[in-house]
Amino acid sequence: MDLDQLHTFLEIVRLKSFSKAAQTCFRTQPAISAQVRQLEQELNTTLFERFGSKISLTIAGRIFAEYAEQILALRRRAQDALNELEKVPRGELLIAANEATCIYVLPRVFAEFKKQFPKVELLVDRSYGSRVVQAVLDNLADFGITQLPLEERKLEVAKIHTDEIKLLVPPGHQFAAKNQITPQDLIGEQLLLPKTGTTRARLNAWLDSVHDELTISMELDSTEMIKRFVMADLGLSFLAASHCLEEVGAKKLAAVSLGPEPMIRQIGLIYRKDKSLSKAALGFINVTIENAGKSAYSYT
């Protein structure tokens, strides 16, 4: 049974004629008769009584006609709801990202998106690194925000934000006045390193030449803990420039570039290539690309 059969059946009921229904349905009369026969076979009942050229509904036909009207009415309501959804998108989008990215990179994105799509709820799943990627691959999240590069053929990647990883020191530290520091400069210093993630992997590679001479006093998994501990003079650490903008501006911390080349990080918006994108989802992509970069900050 399909909706076209129901429409044909109700046209015959309305016009009380197979031939007239064939005209309004733009089909031949044999095709119309074949649809009714298929419907009767599926329902295992007779829907019409035929008296020469006249037809009338059987008792079963009258009962079925009521339900057929309800089904087609429900279909129209569903289509109207979907049409309305395109006019005023609603529903929800789930975004997988780490907490620091949500706090320091995405606020303007979220604010602008809510202005444009007030009926769409944004849900944030606080995840890290590979968990963000896996959540998107498993369709547990609509979008992910993660560090690049990322090689995964199933995902679309849009670069949305560029930042710099810097050494974080107390404002009175000897390094605060330097433009750049090298791994050798950190020998003898107490270091507070990120516990996991892409940034930690990149720092490990940068520090590799002096690894055996370094003093790693703590491994931390919180941006706020890193800033607070450095301000408390418990050691030096590393953080994205945009994540400590307020503290550096207030001279509670100082941020120094790594050398010999700055450690630049890129943040990307990821989503599945095969994902069907709603108007709201397309809007989120556009809003993110246009606004995430506005949170970028570089120290001079």
C-alpha positions as a Markdown table, in Angstrom:
| # | Residue | x | y | z |
|---|---|---|---|---|
| 1 | Met | 0.0 | 0.0 | 0.0 |
| 2 | Asp | 1.3 | 3.4 | -0.9 |
| 3 | Leu | 0.1 | 7.0 | -0.7 |
| 4 | Asp | -0.6 | 7.1 | -4.5 |
| 5 | Gln | -3.0 | 4.2 | -4.2 |
| 6 | Leu | -4.8 | 5.9 | -1.4 |
| 7 | His | -5.1 | 9.1 | -3.4 |
| 8 | Thr | -6.5 | 7.2 | -6.4 |
| 9 | Phe | -8.9 | 5.3 | -4.1 |
| 10 | Leu | -10.3 | 8.5 | -2.6 |
| 11 | Glu | -10.6 | 10.2 | -6.0 |
| 12 | Ile | -12.8 | 7.3 | -7.2 |
| 13 | Val | -14.9 | 7.7 | -4.0 |
| 14 | Arg | -15.2 | 11.5 | -4.5 |
| 15 | Leu | -16.1 | 11.3 | -8.2 |
| 16 | Lys | -18.0 | 8.0 | -8.0 |
| 17 | Ser | -16.3 | 7.0 | -11.3 |
| 18 | Phe | -13.2 | 5.1 | -12.4 |
| 19 | Ser | -13.1 | 7.0 | -15.7 |
| 20 | Lys | -13.3 | 10.4 | -14.1 |
| 21 | Ala | -10.7 | 9.5 | -11.5 |
| 22 | Ala | -8.4 | 8.3 | -14.2 |
| 23 | Gln | -8.6 | 11.8 | -15.7 |
| 24 | Thr | -7.9 | 13.7 | -12.5 |
| 25 | Cys | -5.0 | 11.3 | -11.7 |
| 26 | Phe | -3.6 | 11.5 | -15.2 |
| 27 | Arg | -3.7 | 7.8 | -15.7 |
| 28 | Thr | -5.6 | 5.3 | -17.9 |
| 29 | Gln | -8.7 | 3.6 | -16.6 |
| 30 | Pro | -7.0 | 0.2 | -16.7 |
| 31 | Ala | -4.2 | 1.6 | -14.6 |
| 32 | Ile | -6.7 | 2.9 | -12.1 |
| 33 | Ser | -8.5 | -0.4 | -11.9 |
| 34 | Ala | -5.2 | -2.2 | -11.4 |
| 35 | Gln | -4.4 | 0.0 | -8.4 |
| 36 | Val | -7.7 | -0.8 | -6.8 |
| 37 | Arg | -7.3 | -4.5 | -7.4 |
| 38 | Gln | -3.8 | -4.4 | -5.8 |
| 39 | Leu | -5.3 | -2.5 | -2.8 |
| 40 | Glu | -8.1 | -5.0 | -2.4 |
| 41 | Gln | -5.7 | -7.9 | -2.6 |
| 42 | Glu | -3.5 | -6.4 | 0.1 |
| 43 | Leu | -6.5 | -5.6 | 2.3 |
| 44 | Asn | -8.1 | -9.0 | 1.5 |
| 45 | Thr | -11.5 | -7.4 | 1.0 |
| 46 | Thr | -13.7 | -5.8 | -1.7 |
| 47 | Leu | -13.9 | -2.0 | -1.6 |
| 48 | Phe | -16.4 | -1.3 | -4.4 |
| 49 | Glu | -19.6 | -2.8 | -5.5 |
| 50 | Arg | -20.3 | -2.5 | -9.2 |
| 51 | Phe | -23.7 | -2.2 | -10.7 |
| 52 | Gly | -23.2 | -1.8 | -14.4 |
| 53 | Ser | -21.6 | 1.6 | -14.9 |
| 54 | Lys | -22.4 | 2.6 | -11.3 |
| 55 | Ile | -20.2 | 2.0 | -8.3 |
| 56 | Ser | -20.7 | 2.3 | -4.6 |
| 57 | Leu | -18.5 | 1.6 | -1.5 |
| 58 | Thr | -18.9 | -1.7 | 0.4 |
| 59 | Ile | -19.1 | -1.5 | 4.2 |
| 60 | Ala | -15.3 | -2.3 | 4.2 |
| 61 | Gly | -14.8 | 0.4 | 1.6 |
| 62 | Arg | -16.5 | 3.0 | 3.7 |
| 63 | Ile | -14.5 | 2.1 | 6.8 |
| 64 | Phe | -11.3 | 2.1 | 4.8 |
| 65 | Ala | -12.1 | 5.5 | 3.2 |
| 66 | Glu | -12.2 | 7.1 | 6.6 |
| 67 | Tyr | -8.7 | 5.8 | 7.4 |
| 68 | Ala | -7.4 | 6.7 | 4.0 |
| 69 | Glu | -8.5 | 10.3 | 4.5 |
| 70 | Gln | -6.8 | 10.4 | 7.9 |
| 71 | Ile | -3.5 | 9.0 | 6.5 |
| 72 | Leu | -3.4 | 11.5 | 3.7 |
| 73 | Ala | -4.3 | 14.3 | 6.1 |
| 74 | Leu | -1.5 | 13.2 | 8.3 |
| 75 | Arg | 0.9 | 13.2 | 5.4 |
| 76 | Arg | -0.2 | 16.8 | 4.5 |
| 77 | Arg | 0.4 | 17.8 | 8.1 |
| 78 | Ala | 3.9 | 16.2 | 8.1 |
| 79 | Gln | 4.8 | 18.0 | 4.8 |
| 80 | Asp | 3.5 | 21.3 | 6.3 |
| 81 | Ala | 5.6 | 20.8 | 9.4 |
| 82 | Leu | 8.7 | 20.1 | 7.2 |
| 83 | Asn | 8.0 | 23.2 | 5.1 |
| 84 | Glu | 7.7 | 25.2 | 8.3 |
| 85 | Leu | 11.0 | 23.8 | 9.5 |
| 86 | Glu | 12.7 | 25.2 | 6.4 |
| 87 | Lys | 11.2 | 28.6 | 7.1 |
| 88 | Val | 12.0 | 28.6 | 10.8 |
| 89 | Pro | 14.5 | 25.7 | 11.5 |
| 90 | Arg | 14.1 | 24.0 | 14.9 |
| 91 | Gly | 15.4 | 21.0 | 16.6 |
| 92 | Glu | 18.9 | 20.5 | 18.0 |
| 93 | Leu | 22.6 | 20.3 | 17.0 |
| 94 | Leu | 25.2 | 18.4 | 19.0 |
| 95 | Ile | 28.7 | 19.8 | 19.0 |
| 96 | Ala | 31.7 | 17.9 | 20.3 |
| 97 | Ala | 34.5 | 20.1 | 21.5 |
| 98 | Asn | 36.8 | 20.6 | 24.4 |
| 99 | Glu | 35.9 | 23.0 | 27.2 |
| 100 | Ala | 38.6 | 25.6 | 26.4 |
| 101 | Thr | 37.6 | 25.8 | 22.7 |
| 102 | Cys | 34.0 | 26.4 | 23.8 |
| 103 | Ile | 35.0 | 29.1 | 26.2 |
| 104 | Tyr | 37.7 | 31.0 | 24.2 |
| 105 | Val | 36.9 | 30.3 | 20.5 |
| 106 | Leu | 33.2 | 29.6 | 20.1 |
| 107 | Pro | 31.2 | 32.1 | 22.2 |
| 108 | Arg | 30.7 | 34.5 | 19.3 |
| 109 | Val | 29.8 | 31.5 | 17.1 |
| 110 | Phe | 27.1 | 30.3 | 19.5 |
| 111 | Ala | 25.8 | 33.9 | 20.1 |
| 112 | Glu | 25.5 | 34.6 | 16.4 |
| 113 | Phe | 23.9 | 31.2 | 15.6 |
| 114 | Lys | 21.2 | 31.7 | 18.3 |
| 115 | Lys | 20.4 | 35.1 | 16.7 |
| 116 | Gln | 19.9 | 33.5 | 13.3 |
| 117 | Phe | 18.3 | 30.2 | 14.5 |
| 118 | Pro | 16.5 | 30.9 | 17.8 |
| 119 | Lys | 14.5 | 27.7 | 17.7 |
| 120 | Val | 17.5 | 25.4 | 17.3 |
| 121 | Glu | 19.1 | 24.2 | 20.5 |
| 122 | Leu | 22.8 | 23.8 | 20.6 |
| 123 | Leu | 24.1 | 20.9 | 22.8 |
| 124 | Val | 27.8 | 20.7 | 23.7 |
| 125 | Asp | 29.5 | 17.4 | 24.4 |
| 126 | Arg | 32.8 | 18.1 | 26.2 |
| 127 | Ser | 35.3 | 15.8 | 24.5 |
| 128 | Tyr | 39.0 | 15.8 | 23.8 |
| 129 | Gly | 41.2 | 15.0 | 20.7 |
| 130 | Ser | 40.3 | 11.6 | 19.2 |
| 131 | Arg | 37.1 | 11.4 | 21.2 |
| 132 | Val | 35.8 | 14.4 | 19.2 |
| 133 | Val | 36.6 | 12.7 | 15.9 |
| 134 | Gln | 35.1 | 9.4 | 16.9 |
| 135 | Ala | 31.9 | 11.0 | 18.1 |
| 136 | Val | 31.4 | 12.6 | 14.7 |
| 137 | Leu | 32.3 | 9.4 | 12.9 |
| 138 | Asp | 29.8 | 7.4 | 15.0 |
| 139 | Asn | 27.1 | 10.0 | 14.4 |
| 140 | Leu | 26.9 | 10.7 | 18.1 |
| 141 | Ala | 27.7 | 14.4 | 17.3 |
| 142 | Asp | 26.6 | 16.5 | 14.3 |
| 143 | Phe | 29.8 | 18.5 | 14.4 |
| 144 | Gly | 33.2 | 18.4 | 16.0 |
| 145 | Ile | 35.8 | 21.1 | 16.7 |
| 146 | Thr | 39.4 | 19.7 | 16.8 |
| 147 | Gln | 43.0 | 20.5 | 16.1 |
| 148 | Leu | 44.3 | 20.0 | 12.6 |
| 149 | Pro | 45.8 | 18.3 | 10.6 |
| 150 | Leu | 43.3 | 15.5 | 10.5 |
| 151 | Glu | 43.3 | 12.7 | 7.9 |
| 152 | Glu | 40.0 | 10.9 | 7.8 |
| 153 | Arg | 38.4 | 10.4 | 4.4 |
| 154 | Lys | 34.9 | 10.1 | 5.8 |
| 155 | Leu | 35.0 | 13.7 | 7.2 |
| 156 | Glu | 34.7 | 17.2 | 5.8 |
| 157 | Val | 37.1 | 19.6 | 7.4 |
| 158 | Ala | 36.8 | 23.4 | 7.4 |
| 159 | Lys | 39.5 | 25.5 | 9.0 |
| 160 | Ile | 37.9 | 28.0 | 11.3 |
| 161 | His | 40.6 | 29.4 | 13.7 |
| 162 | Thr | 44.4 | 29.9 | 13.8 |
| 163 | Asp | 46.2 | 30.4 | 17.1 |
| 164 | Glu | 49.7 | 30.1 | 18.6 |
| 165 | Ile | 50.9 | 27.9 | 21.4 |
| 166 | Lys | 53.1 | 30.0 | 23.7 |
| 167 | Leu | 55.1 | 29.5 | 26.9 |
| 168 | Leu | 53.2 | 30.8 | 29.9 |
| 169 | Val | 55.2 | 32.5 | 32.7 |
| 170 | Pro | 54.5 | 34.7 | 35.7 |
| 171 | Pro | 54.9 | 38.4 | 34.7 |
| 172 | Gly | 58.1 | 38.8 | 36.8 |
| 173 | His | 59.9 | 35.8 | 35.3 |
| 174 | Gln | 63.1 | 36.3 | 33.4 |
| 175 | Phe | 61.5 | 34.9 | 30.3 |
| 176 | Ala | 58.7 | 37.5 | 30.3 |
| 177 | Ala | 60.8 | 40.1 | 28.5 |
| 178 | Lys | 62.0 | 37.6 | 25.8 |
| 179 | Asn | 60.5 | 37.5 | 22.3 |
| 180 | Gln | 61.2 | 33.8 | 21.9 |
| 181 | Ile | 62.5 | 30.9 | 23.9 |
| 182 | Thr | 64.0 | 27.6 | 22.8 |
| 183 | Pro | 63.8 | 24.1 | 24.4 |
| 184 | Gln | 67.4 | 24.6 | 25.8 |
| 185 | Asp | 66.2 | 27.7 | 27.7 |
| 186 | Leu | 63.8 | 25.5 | 29.8 |
| 187 | Ile | 66.5 | 23.3 | 31.3 |
| 188 | Gly | 66.3 | 23.8 | 35.1 |
| 189 | Glu | 62.7 | 25.1 | 35.0 |
| 190 | Gln | 59.7 | 23.5 | 36.6 |
| 191 | Leu | 57.3 | 22.6 | 33.8 |
| 192 | Leu | 53.6 | 22.0 | 33.9 |
| 193 | Leu | 52.5 | 20.1 | 30.8 |
| 194 | Pro | 49.1 | 19.3 | 29.3 |
| 195 | Lys | 48.3 | 15.7 | 30.2 |
| 196 | Thr | 47.2 | 14.5 | 26.7 |
| 197 | Gly | 46.1 | 15.7 | 23.3 |
| 198 | Thr | 47.5 | 17.1 | 20.1 |
| 199 | Thr | 49.2 | 20.1 | 21.8 |
| 200 | Arg | 51.0 | 17.7 | 24.2 |
| 201 | Ala | 52.2 | 15.6 | 21.3 |
| 202 | Arg | 53.6 | 18.6 | 19.5 |
| 203 | Leu | 55.3 | 19.8 | 22.7 |
| 204 | Asn | 56.9 | 16.4 | 23.2 |
| 205 | Ala | 58.4 | 16.7 | 19.7 |
| 206 | Trp | 59.6 | 20.2 | 20.3 |
| 207 | Leu | 61.2 | 19.3 | 23.6 |
| 208 | Asp | 62.6 | 16.0 | 22.4 |
| 209 | Ser | 66.2 | 17.2 | 22.1 |
| 210 | Val | 66.4 | 18.1 | 25.8 |
| 211 | His | 63.8 | 15.7 | 27.2 |
| 212 | Asp | 66.2 | 13.9 | 29.5 |
| 213 | Glu | 67.3 | 17.3 | 31.1 |
| 214 | Leu | 63.8 | 18.7 | 31.7 |
| 215 | Thr | 61.9 | 18.7 | 35.0 |
| 216 | Ile | 58.2 | 18.0 | 34.5 |
| 217 | Ser | 56.6 | 18.6 | 37.9 |
| 218 | Met | 53.0 | 18.2 | 36.9 |
| 219 | Glu | 50.7 | 17.1 | 34.1 |
| 220 | Leu | 47.4 | 18.9 | 34.0 |
| 221 | Asp | 44.2 | 18.4 | 32.0 |
| 222 | Ser | 42.6 | 21.8 | 32.7 |
| 223 | Thr | 43.3 | 25.1 | 31.0 |
| 224 | Glu | 42.1 | 27.0 | 34.1 |
| 225 | Met | 44.4 | 24.9 | 36.4 |
| 226 | Ile | 47.4 | 25.6 | 34.1 |
| 227 | Lys | 46.8 | 29.4 | 34.3 |
| 228 | Arg | 46.2 | 29.4 | 38.1 |
| 229 | Phe | 49.3 | 27.2 | 38.8 |
| 230 | Val | 51.5 | 29.4 | 36.7 |
| 231 | Met | 50.2 | 32.5 | 38.4 |
| 232 | Ala | 50.9 | 30.8 | 41.7 |
| 233 | Asp | 54.6 | 30.4 | 40.5 |
| 234 | Leu | 54.3 | 26.6 | 40.6 |
| 235 | Gly | 56.0 | 26.3 | 37.2 |
| 236 | Leu | 55.9 | 27.3 | 33.5 |
| 237 | Ser | 53.4 | 25.9 | 31.1 |
| 238 | Phe | 52.2 | 26.1 | 27.5 |
| 239 | Leu | 48.8 | 27.4 | 26.3 |
| 240 | Ala | 47.1 | 28.7 | 23.2 |
| 241 | Ala | 47.3 | 32.5 | 23.0 |
| 242 | Ser | 43.6 | 33.0 | 22.8 |
| 243 | His | 43.1 | 31.0 | 26.0 |
| 244 | Cys | 45.0 | 33.4 | 28.2 |
| 245 | Leu | 44.1 | 36.7 | 26.5 |
| 246 | Glu | 42.5 | 38.2 | 29.6 |
| 247 | Glu | 45.3 | 37.3 | 32.0 |
| 248 | Val | 48.1 | 38.5 | 29.7 |
| 249 | Gly | 46.2 | 41.8 | 29.1 |
| 250 | Ala | 45.8 | 42.2 | 32.9 |
| 251 | Lys | 49.6 | 41.4 | 33.3 |
| 252 | Lys | 48.8 | 38.5 | 35.5 |
| 253 | Leu | 50.7 | 36.3 | 33.1 |
| 254 | Ala | 53.1 | 36.7 | 30.2 |
| 255 | Ala | 53.2 | 34.7 | 27.0 |
| 256 | Val | 56.3 | 34.0 | 25.0 |
| 257 | Ser | 56.6 | 32.5 | 21.5 |
| 258 | Leu | 58.4 | 29.2 | 21.0 |
| 259 | Gly | 61.4 | 29.1 | 18.7 |
| 260 | Pro | 63.1 | 28.8 | 16.4 |
| 261 | Glu | 59.7 | 28.9 | 14.6 |
| 262 | Pro | 56.3 | 29.8 | 16.3 |
| 263 | Met | 54.1 | 26.8 | 17.1 |
| 264 | Ile | 51.0 | 27.6 | 15.2 |
| 265 | Arg | 47.8 | 25.5 | 15.7 |
| 266 | Gln | 44.8 | 25.4 | 13.5 |
| 267 | Ile | 41.3 | 24.5 | 14.6 |
| 268 | Gly | 38.8 | 22.8 | 12.3 |
| 269 | Leu | 35.1 | 22.2 | 12.1 |
| 270 | Ile | 34.5 | 18.5 | 11.1 |
| 271 | Tyr | 31.4 | 16.6 | 10.0 |
| 272 | Arg | 30.7 | 13.5 | 8.0 |
| 273 | Lys | 30.8 | 13.8 | 4.2 |
| 274 | Asp | 27.7 | 11.6 | 3.9 |
| 275 | Lys | 25.6 | 13.5 | 6.4 |
| 276 | Ser | 22.4 | 15.0 | 5.2 |
| 277 | Leu | 22.7 | 18.7 | 6.3 |
| 278 | Ser | 19.6 | 20.5 | 7.4 |
| 279 | Lys | 19.2 | 24.3 | 6.9 |
| 280 | Ala | 20.2 | 24.7 | 10.6 |
| 281 | Ala | 23.3 | 22.6 | 10.1 |
| 282 | Leu | 24.3 | 24.5 | 7.0 |
| 283 | Gly | 23.8 | 27.7 | 9.0 |
| 284 | Phe | 26.0 | 26.5 | 11.7 |
| 285 | Ile | 28.8 | 25.8 | 9.3 |
| 286 | Asn | 28.5 | 29.3 | 7.8 |
| 287 | Val | 28.3 | 31.0 | 11.1 |
| 288 | Thr | 31.3 | 29.1 | 12.5 |
| 289 | Ile | 33.5 | 29.9 | 9.5 |
| 290 | Glu | 32.5 | 33.6 | 9.6 |
| 291 | Asn | 32.8 | 34.1 | 13.4 |
| 292 | Ala | 35.3 | 31.6 | 15.0 |
| 293 | Gly | 38.3 | 33.4 | 13.5 |
| 294 | Lys | 37.2 | 36.7 | 15.2 |
| 295 | Ser | 38.2 | 35.2 | 18.5 |
| 296 | Ala | 41.8 | 34.8 | 17.3 |
| 297 | Tyr | 44.5 | 36.8 | 19.0 |
| 298 | Ser | 48.2 | 37.3 | 18.5 |
| 299 | Tyr | 50.6 | 38.9 | 20.9 |
| 300 | Thr | 53.0 | 41.6 | 19.7 |
